[in-house]
Amino acid sequence: MSAVVLESVLSCPHCAFASRETMPLDACRFFHECPACGTVFAPLPGDCCVFCSYGSVPCPPVQQRRAAAGLEAREPGAACC
């Protein structure tokens, strides 16, 4: 199994500002406030957290599940938490 990536770049759906964030191992982050415009955003329907919706890398539980299934991090068909 590949090592879990703990950093993801979140892109604000309102202003497109990108910020590098460290993902928690033991919880999903449901809300995130954009440091540039102040918009608070939540995951898209069907996603467990903002990293799975707006991040460059999905959250650690999804990474682990996809690695165990032999799927790439962003491969379609690998469900979110």
C-alpha positions as a printed Julia matrix, in Angstrom:
81×3 Matrix{Float64}:
   0.0    0.0     0.0
   1.22   3.52   -0.82
   1.99   6.01    1.91
  -0.89   8.28    2.83
  -0.43  11.87    1.66
  -1.3   14.29    4.46
  -1.18  17.56    2.51
  -3.71  18.7    -0.05
  -4.17  21.96   -1.92
  -7.72  23.22   -1.42
  -9.13  25.47   -4.12
 -11.92  27.82   -3.11
 -15.02  27.28   -5.27
 -15.82  31.01   -4.99
 -12.54  32.8    -5.75
 -10.25  29.9    -6.81
  -7.63  30.81   -4.18
  -5.49  27.75   -3.45
  -4.12  27.0     0.02
  -1.99  24.07    1.17
  -3.65  22.35    4.13
  -2.72  19.41    6.35
  -5.46  16.79    6.52
  -6.42  15.18    9.83
  -5.95  11.42   10.06
  -8.83  10.8    12.44
 -11.62  13.1    11.22
 -13.16  14.58    8.09
 -13.14  18.35    7.67
 -16.66  19.26    6.66
 -16.22  23.06    6.51
 -13.31  25.22    5.38
 -13.01  29.0     5.37
 -11.1   30.44    2.44
  -8.23  32.55    3.77
  -8.54  34.94    0.82
 -12.27  35.72    0.47
 -13.73  34.32    3.7
 -16.22  32.0     1.97
 -17.05  28.99    4.11
 -17.58  25.95    1.92
 -18.7   22.37    2.49
 -18.25  19.14    0.5
 -20.19  18.48   -2.67
 -23.07  15.98   -2.4
 -21.68  12.45   -2.11
 -18.3   13.53   -0.73
 -17.33  13.17    2.91
 -15.17  16.27    3.28
 -13.83  19.39    1.59
 -10.6   17.58    0.63
 -12.53  15.03   -1.44
 -14.48  17.81   -3.2
 -11.96  20.64   -3.6
  -8.55  19.19   -2.78
  -5.67  18.05   -4.94
  -5.58  14.84   -2.86
  -8.57  13.1    -1.22
  -8.7   12.58    2.54
  -6.6    9.83    4.21
  -9.47   7.34    4.73
 -10.36   7.53    1.03
  -6.69   7.21    0.01
  -6.39   4.07    2.16
  -9.61   2.56    0.83
  -8.62   3.21   -2.78
  -5.11   1.83   -2.27
  -6.55  -1.34   -0.74
  -8.84  -1.72   -3.77
  -5.93  -1.14   -6.16
  -7.36   2.16   -7.45
  -5.58   5.44   -8.04
  -6.42   8.37   -5.75
  -8.69  10.14   -8.25
  -9.91   7.12  -10.21
 -13.68   7.15  -10.86
 -15.67   4.47   -9.15
 -13.79   4.64   -5.88
 -16.37   5.97   -3.47
 -15.74   8.62   -0.89
 -16.05   7.83    2.84
